[in-house]
């Protein structure tokens, strides 16, 4: 019984690693075509700003699961590319709002389309109830990792 449990946990870990590799393999060519630098969180940043534009750098870092220093360097590059702009937060001169430029919004919408297509592909054949159950299981795993 204990051997089977160890095998199951090992298999779950392997599947999660394979899934992440497959996700990257599918998304990589699309993001490279958009001129994005991979491994720096640019797609996640654009996707998040597409959902909610005009948020602080700290909020963006939290929502993208990036440390503030890494995010700051990535935002510098994205700002130089003309995809976003930073404006001083009216309540704090040390805090900035991050907003997409028109060019950045076009890019962000394309990123979002690729993420949505991938989500559809991954969830094909699952009922809404199964997706609820899967979400609950994955959330529990994440909570276990954070505790």
CNS distance restraints for C-alpha pairs under 8 A (distance, minus, plus):
assign (resid   1 and name CA) (resid   5 and name CA) 6.39 0.50 0.50
assign (resid   2 and name CA) (resid   6 and name CA) 6.27 0.50 0.50
assign (resid   3 and name CA) (resid   7 and name CA) 6.22 0.50 0.50
assign (resid   4 and name CA) (resid   8 and name CA) 6.16 0.50 0.50
assign (resid   5 and name CA) (resid   9 and name CA) 6.27 0.50 0.50
assign (resid   6 and name CA) (resid  10 and name CA) 6.10 0.50 0.50
assign (resid   7 and name CA) (resid  11 and name CA) 6.02 0.50 0.50
assign (resid   8 and name CA) (resid  12 and name CA) 6.12 0.50 0.50
assign (resid   9 and name CA) (resid  13 and name CA) 6.28 0.50 0.50
assign (resid  10 and name CA) (resid  14 and name CA) 6.24 0.50 0.50
assign (resid  11 and name CA) (resid  15 and name CA) 6.10 0.50 0.50
assign (resid  12 and name CA) (resid  16 and name CA) 6.19 0.50 0.50
assign (resid  13 and name CA) (resid  17 and name CA) 6.26 0.50 0.50
assign (resid  14 and name CA) (resid  18 and name CA) 6.09 0.50 0.50
assign (resid  15 and name CA) (resid  19 and name CA) 5.98 0.50 0.50
assign (resid  16 and name CA) (resid  20 and name CA) 6.28 0.50 0.50
assign (resid  17 and name CA) (resid  21 and name CA) 6.27 0.50 0.50
assign (resid  18 and name CA) (resid  22 and name CA) 6.08 0.50 0.50
assign (resid  19 and name CA) (resid  23 and name CA) 6.06 0.50 0.50
assign (resid  20 and name CA) (resid  24 and name CA) 6.23 0.50 0.50
assign (resid  21 and name CA) (resid  25 and name CA) 6.12 0.50 0.50
assign (resid  22 and name CA) (resid  26 and name CA) 6.17 0.50 0.50
assign (resid  23 and name CA) (resid  27 and name CA) 6.12 0.50 0.50
assign (resid  23 and name CA) (resid 118 and name CA) 7.60 0.50 0.50
assign (resid  24 and name CA) (resid  28 and name CA) 5.52 0.50 0.50
assign (resid  25 and name CA) (resid  29 and name CA) 7.57 0.50 0.50
assign (resid  26 and name CA) (resid  30 and name CA) 7.79 0.50 0.50
assign (resid  26 and name CA) (resid 118 and name CA) 7.94 0.50 0.50
assign (resid  27 and name CA) (resid  31 and name CA) 6.23 0.50 0.50
assign (resid  27 and name CA) (resid 114 and name CA) 7.10 0.50 0.50
assign (resid  27 and name CA) (resid 115 and name CA) 7.88 0.50 0.50
assign (resid  27 and name CA) (resid 118 and name CA) 7.94 0.50 0.50
assign (resid  28 and name CA) (resid  32 and name CA) 6.07 0.50 0.50
assign (resid  28 and name CA) (resid  38 and name CA) 7.58 0.50 0.50
assign (resid  29 and name CA) (resid  33 and name CA) 6.11 0.50 0.50
assign (resid  30 and name CA) (resid  34 and name CA) 6.48 0.50 0.50
assign (resid  30 and name CA) (resid 114 and name CA) 7.46 0.50 0.50
assign (resid  31 and name CA) (resid  35 and name CA) 6.50 0.50 0.50
assign (resid  31 and name CA) (resid  36 and name CA) 5.50 0.50 0.50
assign (resid  31 and name CA) (resid  37 and name CA) 7.86 0.50 0.50
assign (resid  31 and name CA) (resid  38 and name CA) 7.55 0.50 0.50
assign (resid  31 and name CA) (resid  43 and name CA) 7.33 0.50 0.50
assign (resid  31 and name CA) (resid 111 and name CA) 7.24 0.50 0.50
assign (resid  32 and name CA) (resid  36 and name CA) 5.43 0.50 0.50
assign (resid  32 and name CA) (resid  37 and name CA) 7.09 0.50 0.50
assign (resid  32 and name CA) (resid  38 and name CA) 7.61 0.50 0.50
assign (resid  34 and name CA) (resid 107 and name CA) 7.04 0.50 0.50
assign (resid  36 and name CA) (resid  42 and name CA) 6.43 0.50 0.50
assign (resid  36 and name CA) (resid  43 and name CA) 7.18 0.50 0.50
assign (resid  37 and name CA) (resid  42 and name CA) 6.55 0.50 0.50
assign (resid  38 and name CA) (resid  42 and name CA) 6.81 0.50 0.50
assign (resid  38 and name CA) (resid  43 and name CA) 7.75 0.50 0.50
assign (resid  40 and name CA) (resid  70 and name CA) 7.66 0.50 0.50
assign (resid  40 and name CA) (resid  71 and name CA) 7.99 0.50 0.50
assign (resid  40 and name CA) (resid  74 and name CA) 6.44 0.50 0.50
assign (resid  41 and name CA) (resid  45 and name CA) 6.06 0.50 0.50
assign (resid  41 and name CA) (resid  64 and name CA) 7.58 0.50 0.50
assign (resid  41 and name CA) (resid  66 and name CA) 7.70 0.50 0.50
assign (resid  41 and name CA) (resid  71 and name CA) 7.90 0.50 0.50
assign (resid  41 and name CA) (resid  74 and name CA) 7.62 0.50 0.50
assign (resid  42 and name CA) (resid  46 and name CA) 6.12 0.50 0.50
assign (resid  42 and name CA) (resid  74 and name CA) 7.12 0.50 0.50
assign (resid  42 and name CA) (resid  78 and name CA) 7.88 0.50 0.50
assign (resid  43 and name CA) (resid  47 and name CA) 6.01 0.50 0.50
assign (resid  43 and name CA) (resid 108 and name CA) 7.63 0.50 0.50
assign (resid  43 and name CA) (resid 111 and name CA) 6.26 0.50 0.50
assign (resid  44 and name CA) (resid  48 and name CA) 6.04 0.50 0.50
assign (resid  44 and name CA) (resid  64 and name CA) 6.09 0.50 0.50
assign (resid  45 and name CA) (resid  49 and name CA) 6.14 0.50 0.50
assign (resid  45 and name CA) (resid  60 and name CA) 7.29 0.50 0.50
assign (resid  45 and name CA) (resid  64 and name CA) 6.39 0.50 0.50
assign (resid  46 and name CA) (resid  50 and name CA) 6.01 0.50 0.50
assign (resid  46 and name CA) (resid 104 and name CA) 7.56 0.50 0.50
assign (resid  46 and name CA) (resid 105 and name CA) 7.89 0.50 0.50
assign (resid  46 and name CA) (resid 107 and name CA) 7.52 0.50 0.50
assign (resid  46 and name CA) (resid 108 and name CA) 4.77 0.50 0.50
assign (resid  46 and name CA) (resid 111 and name CA) 7.10 0.50 0.50
assign (resid  47 and name CA) (resid  51 and name CA) 6.46 0.50 0.50
assign (resid  47 and name CA) (resid 108 and name CA) 5.63 0.50 0.50
assign (resid  47 and name CA) (resid 109 and name CA) 7.47 0.50 0.50
assign (resid  47 and name CA) (resid 111 and name CA) 6.29 0.50 0.50
assign (resid  47 and name CA) (resid 112 and name CA) 5.52 0.50 0.50
assign (resid  48 and name CA) (resid  52 and name CA) 6.19 0.50 0.50
assign (resid  48 and name CA) (resid  53 and name CA) 7.71 0.50 0.50
assign (resid  48 and name CA) (resid  60 and name CA) 7.43 0.50 0.50
assign (resid  48 and name CA) (resid  63 and name CA) 7.37 0.50 0.50
assign (resid  48 and name CA) (resid  64 and name CA) 7.23 0.50 0.50
assign (resid  49 and name CA) (resid  53 and name CA) 4.53 0.50 0.50
assign (resid  49 and name CA) (resid  54 and name CA) 7.39 0.50 0.50
assign (resid  49 and name CA) (resid  55 and name CA) 7.79 0.50 0.50
assign (resid  49 and name CA) (resid  60 and name CA) 7.98 0.50 0.50
assign (resid  49 and name CA) (resid  99 and name CA) 7.11 0.50 0.50
assign (resid  49 and name CA) (resid 100 and name CA) 6.88 0.50 0.50
assign (resid  49 and name CA) (resid 108 and name CA) 7.52 0.50 0.50
assign (resid  50 and name CA) (resid 100 and name CA) 7.90 0.50 0.50
assign (resid  50 and name CA) (resid 105 and name CA) 6.75 0.50 0.50
assign (resid  50 and name CA) (resid 108 and name CA) 5.75 0.50 0.50
assign (resid  50 and name CA) (resid 109 and name CA) 6.65 0.50 0.50
assign (resid  50 and name CA) (resid 112 and name CA) 7.58 0.50 0.50
assign (resid  53 and name CA) (resid  98 and name CA) 7.03 0.50 0.50
assign (resid  53 and name CA) (resid  99 and name CA) 5.37 0.50 0.50
assign (resid  53 and name CA) (resid 100 and name CA) 6.65 0.50 0.50
assign (resid  54 and name CA) (resid  97 and name CA) 5.37 0.50 0.50
assign (resid  54 and name CA) (resid  98 and name CA) 5.07 0.50 0.50
assign (resid  54 and name CA) (resid  99 and name CA) 4.63 0.50 0.50
assign (resid  54 and name CA) (resid 100 and name CA) 7.77 0.50 0.50
assign (resid  55 and name CA) (resid  59 and name CA) 6.34 0.50 0.50
assign (resid  55 and name CA) (resid  60 and name CA) 6.57 0.50 0.50
assign (resid  55 and name CA) (resid  97 and name CA) 5.12 0.50 0.50
assign (resid  55 and name CA) (resid  98 and name CA) 5.50 0.50 0.50
assign (resid  55 and name CA) (resid  99 and name CA) 7.20 0.50 0.50
assign (resid  56 and name CA) (resid  60 and name CA) 6.20 0.50 0.50
assign (resid  56 and name CA) (resid  89 and name CA) 7.79 0.50 0.50
assign (resid  56 and name CA) (resid  95 and name CA) 6.85 0.50 0.50
assign (resid  56 and name CA) (resid  96 and name CA) 5.54 0.50 0.50
assign (resid  56 and name CA) (resid  97 and name CA) 4.46 0.50 0.50
assign (resid  56 and name CA) (resid  98 and name CA) 5.95 0.50 0.50
assign (resid  57 and name CA) (resid  61 and name CA) 6.09 0.50 0.50
assign (resid  57 and name CA) (resid  68 and name CA) 7.43 0.50 0.50
assign (resid  57 and name CA) (resid  71 and name CA) 7.89 0.50 0.50
assign (resid  57 and name CA) (resid  72 and name CA) 7.82 0.50 0.50
assign (resid  57 and name CA) (resid  95 and name CA) 7.25 0.50 0.50
assign (resid  57 and name CA) (resid  96 and name CA) 6.17 0.50 0.50
assign (resid  57 and name CA) (resid  97 and name CA) 6.48 0.50 0.50
assign (resid  57 and name CA) (resid  98 and name CA) 6.44 0.50 0.50
assign (resid  58 and name CA) (resid  62 and name CA) 6.26 0.50 0.50
assign (resid  58 and name CA) (resid  68 and name CA) 6.67 0.50 0.50
assign (resid  59 and name CA) (resid  63 and name CA) 6.13 0.50 0.50
assign (resid  60 and name CA) (resid  64 and name CA) 5.99 0.50 0.50
assign (resid  61 and name CA) (resid  65 and name CA) 5.79 0.50 0.50
assign (resid  61 and name CA) (resid  66 and name CA) 4.95 0.50 0.50
assign (resid  61 and name CA) (resid  67 and name CA) 6.01 0.50 0.50
assign (resid  61 and name CA) (resid  68 and name CA) 5.72 0.50 0.50
assign (resid  61 and name CA) (resid  71 and name CA) 6.32 0.50 0.50
assign (resid  62 and name CA) (resid  66 and name CA) 6.52 0.50 0.50
assign (resid  62 and name CA) (resid  67 and name CA) 7.73 0.50 0.50
assign (resid  66 and name CA) (resid  70 and name CA) 6.60 0.50 0.50
assign (resid  66 and name CA) (resid  71 and name CA) 6.13 0.50 0.50
assign (resid  67 and name CA) (resid  71 and name CA) 6.18 0.50 0.50
assign (resid  68 and name CA) (resid  72 and name CA) 5.95 0.50 0.50
assign (resid  69 and name CA) (resid  73 and name CA) 6.49 0.50 0.50
assign (resid  70 and name CA) (resid  74 and name CA) 6.30 0.50 0.50
assign (resid  71 and name CA) (resid  75 and name CA) 5.97 0.50 0.50
assign (resid  72 and name CA) (resid  76 and name CA) 6.21 0.50 0.50
assign (resid  73 and name CA) (resid  77 and name CA) 6.60 0.50 0.50
assign (resid  74 and name CA) (resid  78 and name CA) 6.25 0.50 0.50
assign (resid  75 and name CA) (resid  79 and name CA) 5.86 0.50 0.50
assign (resid  75 and name CA) (resid  84 and name CA) 7.79 0.50 0.50
assign (resid  76 and name CA) (resid  80 and name CA) 6.19 0.50 0.50
assign (resid  77 and name CA) (resid  81 and name CA) 6.22 0.50 0.50
assign (resid  78 and name CA) (resid  82 and name CA) 6.40 0.50 0.50
assign (resid  78 and name CA) (resid  83 and name CA) 5.53 0.50 0.50
assign (resid  78 and name CA) (resid  84 and name CA) 6.26 0.50 0.50
assign (resid  79 and name CA) (resid  83 and name CA) 5.66 0.50 0.50
assign (resid  79 and name CA) (resid  84 and name CA) 4.99 0.50 0.50
assign (resid  79 and name CA) (resid  85 and name CA) 5.78 0.50 0.50
assign (resid  79 and name CA) (resid  86 and name CA) 7.92 0.50 0.50
assign (resid  82 and name CA) (resid 101 and name CA) 6.89 0.50 0.50
assign (resid  82 and name CA) (resid 103 and name CA) 7.00 0.50 0.50
assign (resid  82 and name CA) (resid 104 and name CA) 6.97 0.50 0.50
assign (resid  83 and name CA) (resid 100 and name CA) 5.93 0.50 0.50
assign (resid  83 and name CA) (resid 101 and name CA) 5.34 0.50 0.50
assign (resid  83 and name CA) (resid 102 and name CA) 7.52 0.50 0.50
assign (resid  83 and name CA) (resid 103 and name CA) 5.68 0.50 0.50
assign (resid  83 and name CA) (resid 104 and name CA) 3.74 0.50 0.50
assign (resid  83 and name CA) (resid 105 and name CA) 7.41 0.50 0.50
assign (resid  83 and name CA) (resid 107 and name CA) 7.87 0.50 0.50
assign (resid  84 and name CA) (resid  98 and name CA) 6.83 0.50 0.50
assign (resid  84 and name CA) (resid  99 and name CA) 5.47 0.50 0.50
assign (resid  84 and name CA) (resid 100 and name CA) 4.18 0.50 0.50
assign (resid  84 and name CA) (resid 101 and name CA) 4.92 0.50 0.50
assign (resid  84 and name CA) (resid 104 and name CA) 5.90 0.50 0.50
assign (resid  85 and name CA) (resid  98 and name CA) 5.89 0.50 0.50
assign (resid  85 and name CA) (resid  99 and name CA) 5.37 0.50 0.50
assign (resid  85 and name CA) (resid 100 and name CA) 6.27 0.50 0.50
assign (resid  85 and name CA) (resid 101 and name CA) 6.55 0.50 0.50
assign (resid  86 and name CA) (resid  96 and name CA) 5.81 0.50 0.50
assign (resid  86 and name CA) (resid  97 and name CA) 5.50 0.50 0.50
assign (resid  86 and name CA) (resid  98 and name CA) 4.77 0.50 0.50
assign (resid  86 and name CA) (resid  99 and name CA) 6.39 0.50 0.50
assign (resid  87 and name CA) (resid  96 and name CA) 5.36 0.50 0.50
assign (resid  87 and name CA) (resid  97 and name CA) 5.20 0.50 0.50
assign (resid  87 and name CA) (resid  98 and name CA) 6.72 0.50 0.50
assign (resid  87 and name CA) (resid  99 and name CA) 7.96 0.50 0.50
assign (resid  88 and name CA) (resid  92 and name CA) 7.38 0.50 0.50
assign (resid  88 and name CA) (resid  93 and name CA) 5.90 0.50 0.50
assign (resid  88 and name CA) (resid  94 and name CA) 7.44 0.50 0.50
assign (resid  88 and name CA) (resid  95 and name CA) 6.16 0.50 0.50
assign (resid  88 and name CA) (resid  96 and name CA) 4.53 0.50 0.50
assign (resid  88 and name CA) (resid  97 and name CA) 6.23 0.50 0.50
assign (resid  89 and name CA) (resid  93 and name CA) 6.13 0.50 0.50
assign (resid  89 and name CA) (resid  94 and name CA) 7.62 0.50 0.50
assign (resid  89 and name CA) (resid  95 and name CA) 5.32 0.50 0.50
assign (resid  89 and name CA) (resid  96 and name CA) 4.86 0.50 0.50
assign (resid  89 and name CA) (resid  97 and name CA) 5.77 0.50 0.50
assign (resid 100 and name CA) (resid 104 and name CA) 5.13 0.50 0.50
assign (resid 100 and name CA) (resid 105 and name CA) 5.58 0.50 0.50
assign (resid 101 and name CA) (resid 105 and name CA) 6.05 0.50 0.50
assign (resid 102 and name CA) (resid 106 and name CA) 6.44 0.50 0.50
assign (resid 103 and name CA) (resid 107 and name CA) 6.43 0.50 0.50
assign (resid 104 and name CA) (resid 108 and name CA) 5.95 0.50 0.50
assign (resid 105 and name CA) (resid 109 and name CA) 6.07 0.50 0.50
assign (resid 106 and name CA) (resid 110 and name CA) 6.47 0.50 0.50
assign (resid 107 and name CA) (resid 111 and name CA) 6.28 0.50 0.50
assign (resid 108 and name CA) (resid 112 and name CA) 6.09 0.50 0.50
assign (resid 109 and name CA) (resid 113 and name CA) 6.23 0.50 0.50
assign (resid 110 and name CA) (resid 114 and name CA) 6.42 0.50 0.50
assign (resid 111 and name CA) (resid 115 and name CA) 6.33 0.50 0.50
assign (resid 112 and name CA) (resid 116 and name CA) 6.08 0.50 0.50
assign (resid 113 and name CA) (resid 117 and name CA) 6.14 0.50 0.50
assign (resid 114 and name CA) (resid 118 and name CA) 6.20 0.50 0.50
assign (resid 115 and name CA) (resid 119 and name CA) 6.12 0.50 0.50
assign (resid 116 and name CA) (resid 120 and name CA) 6.21 0.50 0.50
assign (resid 117 and name CA) (resid 121 and name CA) 6.23 0.50 0.50
assign (resid 118 and name CA) (resid 122 and name CA) 6.11 0.50 0.50
assign (resid 119 and name CA) (resid 123 and name CA) 6.06 0.50 0.50
assign (resid 120 and name CA) (resid 124 and name CA) 5.90 0.50 0.50
assign (resid 123 and name CA) (resid 131 and name CA) 7.70 0.50 0.50
assign (resid 126 and name CA) (resid 130 and name CA) 5.84 0.50 0.50
assign (resid 126 and name CA) (resid 131 and name CA) 6.28 0.50 0.50
assign (resid 127 and name CA) (resid 131 and name CA) 6.27 0.50 0.50
assign (resid 128 and name CA) (resid 132 and name CA) 6.20 0.50 0.50
assign (resid 129 and name CA) (resid 133 and name CA) 6.22 0.50 0.50
assign (resid 130 and name CA) (resid 134 and name CA) 6.05 0.50 0.50
assign (resid 131 and name CA) (resid 135 and name CA) 6.00 0.50 0.50
assign (resid 132 and name CA) (resid 136 and name CA) 6.21 0.50 0.50
assign (resid 133 and name CA) (resid 137 and name CA) 6.24 0.50 0.50
assign (resid 134 and name CA) (resid 138 and name CA) 6.12 0.50 0.50
assign (resid 135 and name CA) (resid 139 and name CA) 6.01 0.50 0.50
assign (resid 136 and name CA) (resid 140 and name CA) 6.19 0.50 0.50
assign (resid 137 and name CA) (resid 141 and name CA) 6.34 0.50 0.50
assign (resid 138 and name CA) (resid 142 and name CA) 6.21 0.50 0.50
assign (resid 139 and name CA) (resid 143 and name CA) 6.12 0.50 0.50
assign (resid 140 and name CA) (resid 144 and name CA) 6.15 0.50 0.50
assign (resid 141 and name CA) (resid 145 and name CA) 6.34 0.50 0.50
assign (resid 142 and name CA) (resid 146 and name CA) 6.27 0.50 0.50
assign (resid 143 and name CA) (resid 147 and name CA) 6.13 0.50 0.50
